[in-house]
Amino acid sequence: MPRTTKAGCPFRIAIYPGTAMSALIYKICPEPLWRAAAAAGRFEGAPNDRADGFIHFSSADQMRETAALHFAGQTDLVLVAVDTDALGNALRWERSRGGALFPHLYGPLQLSAVRRVEKLPLGPDGAHVFPEGVP
C-alpha cells in the first residue's frame, strides 16, 4: 500500500518476516566495499556517492532500473535494504533521472538502519537476479 513521506513523496512499503512494517530503500554496492563498511560500523558511500556529497539509494520501484543502468554486467554486488524511518532528516527525496524523486542520504549510513543484505548475482541473461521477497 503506498504511503507518503513528509515531503509528499510516495514510496512502497516492503515487509520482511521478523521485522516491523517500515519503508525500505535500497543501495546496490560492491560486496568488498560493504564488507569494509561492516567492519567500520558505518557506510560512508561509494566513490560516486562521496563525489556527489550524498549516498544514492533507490526505491523498490527504481532499483531494477538502477541496476541495469549503473551496474550492468557487474558481479560481486550486494543489495542493502535500509529502513527510512531510521535515517531521520538526513534522508531527502530529490529529483533525478527523468524527474523522478530518488532517496539521497546526506551523511553516513549507520548499520543499525540496515534491515537486510543480500547478494545480487547475474542471471544467465546477464541481468541481476534480485532476492526472493524483494518487491
DOTORKE-10374 format. One record per residue (C-alpha): residue number from 1; residue in one letter; chain; x, z, y. Coordinates in Angstrom, 3 decimals. Layout:
N
   n res chain       c1       c3       c2
 NUM   a     A        X        Z        Y
...
//
This chain:
135
   n res chain       c1       c3       c2
   1   m     A    0.000    0.000    0.000
   2   p     A    1.522   -0.927    3.403
   3   r     A    2.428    1.850    5.811
   4   t     A    3.610    1.604    9.384
   5   t     A    6.664    3.206   10.958
   6   k     A    6.538    4.952   14.326
   7   a     A    7.698    1.686   15.865
   8   g     A    4.745   -0.145   14.279
   9   c     A    6.857   -1.982   11.706
  10   p     A    5.128   -2.491    8.341
  11   f     A    7.044   -1.730    5.170
  12   r     A    6.240   -1.331    1.487
  13   i     A    6.207    1.875   -0.445
  14   a     A    8.030    1.964   -3.756
  15   i     A    7.594    4.889   -6.122
  16   y     A   10.085    5.645   -8.860
  17   p     A    9.449    8.063  -11.695
  18   g     A   10.616   11.555  -10.825
  19   t     A   10.680   11.032   -7.068
  20   a     A    8.200   11.838   -4.372
  21   m     A    6.400    8.967   -2.687
  22   s     A    8.585    7.594    0.066
  23   a     A    9.502    4.339    1.750
  24   l     A   12.657    2.745    0.413
  25   i     A   15.069    0.276    1.937
  26   y     A   17.897   -1.438    0.098
  27   k     A   21.604   -2.064    0.538
  28   i     A   23.457   -4.622   -1.558
  29   c     A   27.056   -3.531   -1.864
  30   p     A   30.183   -4.378   -3.869
  31   e     A   30.478   -1.736   -6.578
  32   p     A   34.092   -0.763   -5.716
  33   l     A   33.044   -0.106   -2.114
  34   w     A   30.134    2.018   -3.316
  35   r     A   32.382    3.991   -5.689
  36   a     A   34.675    4.746   -2.735
  37   a     A   31.677    5.890   -0.697
  38   a     A   30.524    8.154   -3.527
  39   a     A   33.994    9.716   -3.686
  40   a     A   33.993   10.209    0.115
  41   g     A   30.486   11.675    0.123
  42   r     A   29.033    9.080    2.506
  43   f     A   28.900    5.333    3.096
  44   e     A   30.398    4.073    6.353
  45   g     A   29.339    0.474    5.725
  46   a     A   30.873   -2.751    4.518
  47   p     A   33.301   -4.601    6.798
  48   n     A   30.481   -6.712    8.282
  49   d     A   28.435   -3.550    8.939
  50   r     A   31.316   -1.881   10.769
  51   a     A   31.925   -5.053   12.803
  52   d     A   28.245   -5.138   13.843
  53   g     A   28.096   -1.414   14.638
  54   f     A   25.354   -0.556   12.121
  55   i     A   24.674   -0.671    8.389
  56   h     A   22.494   -3.618    7.362
  57   f     A   19.601   -2.900    4.995
  58   s     A   16.687   -4.929    3.679
  59   s     A   13.103   -4.024    2.906
  60   a     A   11.741   -4.649   -0.580
  61   d     A   10.294   -7.929    0.672
  62   q     A   13.639   -9.026    2.140
  63   m     A   16.241   -8.002   -0.447
  64   r     A   15.987  -11.029   -2.736
  65   e     A   16.455  -13.439    0.163
  66   t     A   19.324  -11.299    1.460
  67   a     A   20.990  -11.502   -1.967
  68   a     A   20.571  -15.285   -2.080
  69   l     A   21.790  -15.873    1.491
  70   h     A   24.647  -13.390    1.767
  71   f     A   25.729  -12.576   -1.802
  72   a     A   25.168  -15.827   -3.720
  73   g     A   27.340  -16.022   -6.817
  74   q     A   28.926  -12.609   -6.225
  75   t     A   29.399  -10.323   -9.178
  76   d     A   30.203   -6.610   -9.284
  77   l     A   27.377   -5.684   -6.895
  78   v     A   25.047   -2.701   -6.821
  79   l     A   21.613   -2.280   -5.292
  80   v     A   21.275    1.020   -3.435
  81   a     A   17.745    2.328   -2.765
  82   v     A   17.552    4.628    0.266
  83   d     A   14.730    6.905    1.435
  84   t     A   13.854    6.003    5.032
  85   d     A   12.459    9.477    5.708
  86   a     A   15.923   10.953    5.152
  87   l     A   17.553    8.752    7.809
  88   g     A   15.803   10.066   10.908
  89   n     A   16.203    8.402   14.288
  90   a     A   19.434    6.662   13.273
  91   l     A   17.286    4.057   11.461
  92   r     A   15.938    1.271   13.655
  93   w     A   13.881   -1.784   12.725
  94   e     A   15.256   -4.711   14.719
  95   r     A   14.597   -8.437   14.912
  96   s     A   16.984  -10.579   12.944
  97   r     A   16.679  -13.582   10.600
  98   g     A   13.735  -15.718   11.743
  99   g     A   12.405  -12.946   13.982
 100   a     A   11.748  -10.610   11.034
 101   l     A   12.304   -6.883   11.513
 102   f     A   15.217   -5.547    9.461
 103   p     A   16.284   -1.929    8.965
 104   h     A   19.615   -1.047   10.609
 105   l     A   21.268    2.358   10.322
 106   y     A   23.317    3.450   13.315
 107   g     A   25.618    5.942   11.664
 108   p     A   26.928    6.713    8.196
 109   l     A   24.653    6.775    5.175
 110   q     A   24.573   10.267    3.737
 111   l     A   24.401   10.162   -0.049
 112   s     A   21.550   12.686   -0.011
 113   a     A   19.305    9.834    1.235
 114   v     A   20.107    7.647   -1.797
 115   r     A   17.423    7.599   -4.474
 116   r     A   18.785    5.034   -6.901
 117   v     A   21.900    2.914   -7.501
 118   e     A   21.671    0.061   -9.997
 119   k     A   23.952   -2.799  -11.000
 120   l     A   22.912   -6.198   -9.623
 121   p     A   24.179   -8.748  -12.160
 122   l     A   23.903  -12.507  -12.074
 123   g     A   21.481  -14.176  -14.441
 124   p     A   22.136  -17.397  -16.385
 125   d     A   20.725  -19.390  -13.447
 126   g     A   23.257  -17.829  -11.053
 127   a     A   20.641  -15.766   -9.202
 128   h     A   20.833  -11.981   -9.093
 129   v     A   18.727  -10.091  -11.609
 130   f     A   17.001   -7.149   -9.947
 131   p     A   16.489   -3.927  -11.899
 132   e     A   13.148   -3.134  -13.509
 133   g     A   10.884   -1.092  -11.297
 134   v     A   12.271   -2.542   -8.075
 135   p     A    9.461   -4.231   -6.176
//
